[in-house]
């Protein structure tokens, strides 16, 4: 199976799609890194939708983030 990470930039409406082997945290991080390298920058804000590999909602107002994704975010912060 091939999974796709689609990143949309709201101001330009530009989209970038990265083909990945799965939807786990490692794949999400690899896909985002590919996007960052392609655009030559790291966005100040990311809004993730349906990214269960990065984390999941534990309550209406709380999200649990996977450790691998947390380390990825800290690296690019």
N, C-alpha and C positions, 0 to 999 in steps of 0.2 A: 504494500500500500504506500501511496505517496500522500503526504499531508501538506497543506499550504499555510504559511503564515502570511497574511495580507496586512500591510501597513498602509494607512491612508493619512496624508498630511492635509489637514482641513483648510489651511489658507490657500494653498495652490491646487488642492484636490488631486495632487499627484499620488499615485499608488505604486507600491512595490510588493512583489510576491516572491517568497522564498520557498522552494520545495524542500520538504524535510521528511525524514523517515518515520517520525512519530510526533506525538503531542506532549511529551514529557518536558520537564523543566530544562533538561540539557538541550533538547531540540529548540525550544522557545528561545533560549539564550543564544544558541548558534544562529538561528534565523535573524534575531535582532542584531547580532554582531555583523552579519552579512549586510543587513540594511544600513547600519551605521557606517560601515566601510564604503558602501556604494555611494552614499550621499556625502560622505566626508565630514560628518558631524554627528553629535548625539543630541536628540531633542531634550529640552529642559523638562518636559512633561510627557508622560506616556499614559494613555488611558486604555486599559486592556478590557476586551469584551470576549467572554467565552474562552479564557485562557486558563483552563483547569490545570495545565502543566505548571503554571507560575504560582497558583494558589487557588483557594476556594473560600466561598463565603461561609462563615460559621454562625453568623447572626446577621440580621438586617443591616446593622451598622458596623460589622466587623469582618475583616478578611484575614485568613491565615495564609501567609506567604511561605512557599517552599524554600528551604535553606539555600539550595543552589541558586535560585532566582534572587534571593536576598543578597547573596554574595556578588552576583552579577550586577545588581543595581548599585551596590556600594562601590564596586570597581569603576563604574561609569559616572558616579556622582561627582 
